[in-house]
Amino acid sequence: MRAGRPDPRRARSFKEAQAREGAFAARDRGIQTVSLERIVGSVSRYRDFDARFRLKKNLPRERLQFIRGAMREGRPLPAVELYRIKDEYFVMDGNHRIAAAKELGFRELDARVIEFLPAPDTPENLLYREKRAFQEQTGLAQAIELTEEGQYAVLLDQVRGHQGYLAGEGRAVSLAEAAADWHRTVFGPLTAILEHSDLPRGFPGRTAADLYAYLSVHQWVRGHARRYGSGIDAFLTANMEEFRMKMQSRAERDYPEMLRRFPVFVLINISARQEARILERLFQIEQVREVHSVHGSIDVVLKAVLTRDLLSSDAEVISRFVQEQVRRIPGVLSTQTLIPGLSRVKEDAP
């Protein structure tokens, strides 16, 4: 096994991770709710558990069975103590409790957390320290993942600006209260819209929070007029507080529904020898509602119902549908697309 790589047969060693990250400055974070998926190792007993935190078969199991039984019966147990390095946790006290909780399918539990901050000034560590400083100042439990240094300061400026705006409305709130309101009515809505758009596909390696930071700075700080796709330009406002007023009455479950469905007709010329096979392939496409073989200069008329989000235009969605779904079928020679303007449809006669 190569040096520096964790042994997949056992839980990871805190001391090895501490030495690798240079993480020696400790901060007591108090009682927190921790996802069990992030508990990857132990301070002193990492040799007793495998990588999935299961007790090795050659070790006594009485204590594990006792704790498992107590958890099943709902008996109170003391909080475990965890050491944190970046986004990974190591058990200082409570190894059997963690093993039992994982075995029983628990997803999270309360723990007293001591965080050890990485010291070397690598780009990764600098970004992590910025994230942790932002979380400490704002009190936001929700993780905001950015990939560029300096962007957490941009978000903190927005929170402080929002705090000042609320004070001007006669609502004197703490920075943490302002941050919670900003996250609920500004950051959350806009990132939800971005996540359900096609925009992230054009920026591999970037997060929705990265796109939020870029868009919000250009839109609300610099006032640059930019086009983000049909619908988004009208949806965004000139400043952050106007956007908040638009979004504060909406529930998060509504954001993915900010979609528009529209019909489109595609006129297709095909190879005559493959007509039956091509018609069947076209009809199997999810968005297709009707396929008709016709006589004249066009061989096939197809009707589809497409869906676009706020950040995409009709043309973008149609182009992707035609290029990726229709024209890739062997035997399709050419296509022409028609978008209805005003439509009227009769119901079927009884």
C-alpha positions in Angstrom: 0.0 0.0 0.0 1.4 3.4 -0.9 2.3 5.8 1.9 -0.3 8.4 2.7 -3.2 6.4 1.4 -5.8 5.2 4.0 -6.1 1.4 4.5 -9.6 0.4 3.1 -9.7 -2.5 5.5 -9.9 -0.3 8.6 -11.3 3.0 9.9 -9.0 6.0 9.3 -6.6 7.3 11.8 -7.1 10.7 13.2 -3.4 11.2 13.9 -2.5 10.3 10.3 -5.0 12.8 9.0 -3.9 15.5 11.5 -0.3 15.1 10.4 -1.2 15.1 6.7 -3.3 18.3 7.0 -1.1 20.0 9.6 -4.3 20.5 11.7 -3.3 21.3 15.3 -5.3 24.4 16.2 -8.4 23.2 18.1 -11.8 24.9 18.4 -14.6 23.6 20.5 -17.8 23.7 18.4 -20.1 22.4 21.1 -23.0 20.0 20.5 -23.8 19.6 16.8 -25.9 17.2 14.7 -23.5 15.2 12.5 -24.2 13.0 9.5 -22.9 9.5 10.1 -21.6 9.3 6.6 -19.0 11.9 7.5 -17.6 9.8 10.5 -14.7 8.0 8.8 -12.3 7.1 11.6 -11.2 7.1 15.2 -8.6 8.7 17.4 -7.3 5.6 19.1 -9.4 2.6 18.0 -9.2 2.8 14.3 -7.7 -0.7 14.1 -10.8 -2.2 15.8 -13.2 -1.1 13.0 -13.3 -1.5 9.3 -13.8 1.3 6.8 -17.6 1.1 7.2 -17.1 1.3 11.0 -18.1 -2.3 11.7 -16.4 -4.0 14.7 -13.8 -6.5 13.6 -15.0 -10.1 14.0 -12.3 -11.2 16.3 -13.2 -8.6 19.0 -15.7 -9.0 21.8 -19.2 -7.9 20.9 -20.9 -7.7 24.2 -20.6 -3.9 24.6 -21.8 -3.3 21.0 -24.8 -5.6 21.5 -25.7 -3.8 24.8 -25.5 -0.3 23.1 -27.5 -1.6 20.0 -30.2 -2.8 22.3 -30.3 0.5 24.2 -30.7 2.4 21.0 -33.5 0.1 19.7 -35.4 0.7 23.0 -34.9 4.4 22.8 -32.9 4.6 26.0 -30.8 7.9 26.4 -27.1 7.6 25.8 -24.5 10.3 26.3 -23.4 12.3 23.3 -20.3 11.0 21.5 -17.2 13.2 21.1 -15.9 13.7 17.7 -12.8 15.4 16.3 -13.3 17.2 13.0 -10.7 17.9 10.2 -12.3 19.7 7.3 -15.5 17.8 6.5 -14.5 14.5 8.1 -15.0 13.3 11.7 -13.1 11.0 13.9 -14.4 9.4 17.1 -12.7 10.5 20.3 -15.2 8.9 22.6 -18.1 6.6 21.6 -16.8 4.2 19.0 -19.3 1.5 19.8 -22.1 4.0 19.8 -21.2 5.1 16.3 -20.9 1.4 15.1 -24.3 0.6 16.5 -25.9 3.7 15.0 -24.5 2.9 11.6 -25.6 -0.7 11.9 -29.1 0.3 12.8 -29.4 2.6 9.8 -29.2 6.0 11.7 -28.4 8.9 9.4 -27.2 11.4 12.0 -26.7 11.9 15.7 -25.8 14.6 18.2 -22.1 14.9 19.2 -19.7 17.2 20.9 -17.4 18.4 18.2 -13.8 19.6 18.5 -12.5 21.0 15.2 -8.9 21.0 14.2 -8.1 23.6 11.5 -5.5 22.9 8.8 -2.6 25.2 9.0 -0.6 25.1 5.7 -1.6 27.9 3.3 -2.6 25.8 0.3 -5.4 27.0 -1.9 -7.6 24.3 -0.6 -7.0 25.1 3.1 -7.3 28.9 2.5 -10.7 28.3 0.9 -11.8 26.0 3.8 -10.8 28.5 6.4 -12.8 31.2 4.6 -15.8 28.9 4.6 -15.5 28.1 8.3 -15.0 31.8 9.1 -18.2 32.6 7.1 -20.1 29.9 9.0 -18.9 31.2 12.3 -19.8 34.8 11.6 -23.2 34.1 10.2 -24.2 31.0 12.2 -25.5 29.3 9.1 -25.7 25.6 9.6 -26.3 25.0 5.9 -23.0 24.5 4.0 -22.4 26.8 1.1 -19.7 25.4 -1.2 -17.6 27.8 -3.2 -14.6 26.9 -5.3 -12.8 30.3 -5.5 -11.1 32.3 -2.7 -12.6 35.6 -1.8 -16.2 34.7 -2.6 -17.3 34.1 1.0 -16.5 37.7 1.7 -18.9 38.7 -1.1 -21.6 36.7 0.5 -20.8 38.1 3.9 -21.1 41.6 2.4 -24.6 40.7 1.1 -25.6 39.5 4.6 -24.4 42.7 6.2 -26.1 44.7 3.6 -29.3 42.8 4.2 -28.9 43.4 8.0 -28.7 47.1 7.3 -31.8 47.0 5.0 -33.8 45.3 7.7 -32.6 47.9 10.3 -33.9 50.6 7.9 -37.3 48.9 8.0 -37.3 49.1 11.7 -36.2 45.5 12.3 -33.0 45.5 14.4 -31.7 41.9 14.0 -28.4 40.2 14.7 -26.0 39.2 11.9 -27.1 35.6 12.4 -30.8 36.5 12.1 -30.1 38.5 9.0 -28.0 35.6 7.5 -30.9 33.2 8.1 -33.4 35.5 6.4 -31.0 36.1 3.5 -30.4 32.4 3.1 -34.2 31.7 3.1 -35.4 34.5 0.8 -32.4 35.3 -1.4 -29.6 32.7 -1.6 -31.9 29.7 -1.3 -34.4 30.7 -4.0 -31.8 31.8 -6.5 -29.6 28.7 -6.1 -32.7 26.5 -6.4 -33.5 28.1 -9.7 -29.9 27.7 -10.9 -29.8 24.0 -9.8 -32.9 23.2 -11.8 -31.6 25.0 -14.9 -29.2 24.0 -17.6 -26.7 26.7 -16.6 -24.5 24.4 -14.3 -23.9 22.1 -17.3 -21.9 24.8 -19.0 -19.6 25.3 -16.0 -18.3 21.8 -15.0 -16.5 21.9 -11.6 -18.5 24.9 -10.4 -21.3 24.8 -7.8 -24.6 26.5 -7.8 -23.2 28.7 -5.1 -20.4 29.7 -7.5 -23.0 30.7 -10.1 -25.0 32.5 -7.5 -22.0 34.6 -6.5 -21.1 35.4 -10.1 -24.7 36.3 -11.1 -25.5 38.3 -8.0 -22.4 40.4 -8.1 -22.9 41.3 -11.8 -26.6 41.9 -11.4 -26.8 43.6 -8.0 -23.4 45.0 -7.3 -22.0 46.1 -10.6 -25.3 46.6 -12.4 -24.1 44.9 -15.6 -26.8 44.2 -18.0 -26.4 40.6 -19.0 -28.6 38.0 -20.6 -28.9 34.7 -18.8 -31.6 33.1 -21.0 -35.2 33.7 -21.9 -37.2 34.6 -18.7 -34.3 35.1 -16.3 -33.7 38.7 -17.2 -37.3 39.6 -16.4 -37.3 37.4 -13.3 -34.2 39.0 -11.7 -34.5 42.5 -10.3 -32.2 45.4 -10.2 -31.2 44.8 -6.6 -31.1 42.1 -4.0 -33.9 43.4 -1.8 -36.4 43.6 -4.7 -35.6 40.0 -5.5 -36.2 39.1 -1.9 -39.6 40.7 -2.0 -40.5 38.6 -5.0 -39.4 35.4 -3.5 -40.2 35.6 0.2 -43.8 34.4 -0.2 -42.7 31.3 -2.2 -42.0 27.9 -0.6 -38.9 26.1 -1.7 -40.9 23.2 -3.1 -42.3 25.7 -5.7 -38.9 26.5 -7.2 -38.5 23.4 -9.4 -41.9 24.1 -10.8 -40.8 27.4 -12.4 -40.9 25.6 -15.8 -42.8 26.2 -19.0 -44.1 23.6 -21.3 -44.6 24.4 -25.0 -45.5 22.4 -28.2 -43.2 22.2 -31.2 -43.7 20.6 -34.6 -40.8 19.1 -36.5 -41.0 18.4 -40.3 -38.6 15.6 -41.2 -37.3 14.1 -44.4 -36.1 10.5 -44.0 -34.7 7.6 -46.0 -37.8 5.8 -47.5 -36.3 2.3 -47.0 -36.2 2.8 -43.2 -39.6 4.6 -42.8 -41.2 2.1 -40.4 -38.2 1.8 -38.2 -37.6 5.5 -38.0 -41.3 6.2 -37.1 -41.0 3.7 -34.3 -37.8 5.3 -33.0 -39.3 8.8 -33.1 -42.4 7.7 -31.3 -40.3 6.2 -28.4 -38.8 9.6 -27.6 -40.3 10.7 -24.3 -41.3 14.3 -25.4 -43.0 13.1 -28.6 -46.8 13.1 -28.6 -47.7 12.4 -32.2 -45.9 11.1 -35.3 -47.5 11.2 -38.8 -46.2 9.8 -42.1 -47.4 12.3 -44.8 -47.3 12.6 -48.6 -45.6 15.6 -50.3 -42.3 17.3 -49.9 -42.1 16.3 -46.2 -42.0 12.7 -45.1 -42.9 12.9 -41.4 -44.6 15.4 -39.1 -43.8 15.1 -35.4 -45.4 16.9 -32.5 -43.5 17.2 -29.2 -44.1 19.0 -25.9 -40.8 20.4 -24.5 -40.1 21.9 -21.1 -37.7 24.8 -20.4 -36.7 26.5 -17.2 -36.2 30.2 -16.5 -32.5 30.2 -17.6 -33.1 28.5 -21.0 -34.7 29.9 -24.2 -37.1 28.1 -26.4 -34.5 28.0 -29.1 -31.9 26.4 -26.8 -34.3 23.6 -25.7 -35.6 23.0 -29.3 -32.0 22.9 -30.7 -30.9 20.4 -28.0 -34.1 18.2 -28.6 -33.6 18.1 -32.4 -29.9 17.6 -32.3 -29.7 15.1 -29.5 -32.9 13.2 -30.0 -34.1 13.4 -33.6 -31.1 13.9 -35.9 -29.1 11.1 -34.2 -31.6 8.5 -35.5 -30.0 6.8 -38.6 -32.0 7.6 -41.7 -33.1 11.1 -40.7 -31.9 13.3 -43.5 -33.1 16.8 -42.6 -35.4 18.7 -40.2 -37.4 21.9 -40.0 -38.9 23.2 -36.8 -42.2 25.1 -36.4 -43.2 26.8 -33.2 -47.0 27.6 -32.9 -48.0 31.1 -32.3 -51.7 31.3 -31.5 -53.3 27.9 -31.2 -56.9 26.7 -30.8 -57.7 23.0 -30.3 -61.1 21.3 -30.5 -62.0 18.6 -28.0 -62.8 15.2 -29.4 -66.5 14.9 -30.3 -68.5 12.5 -28.1 
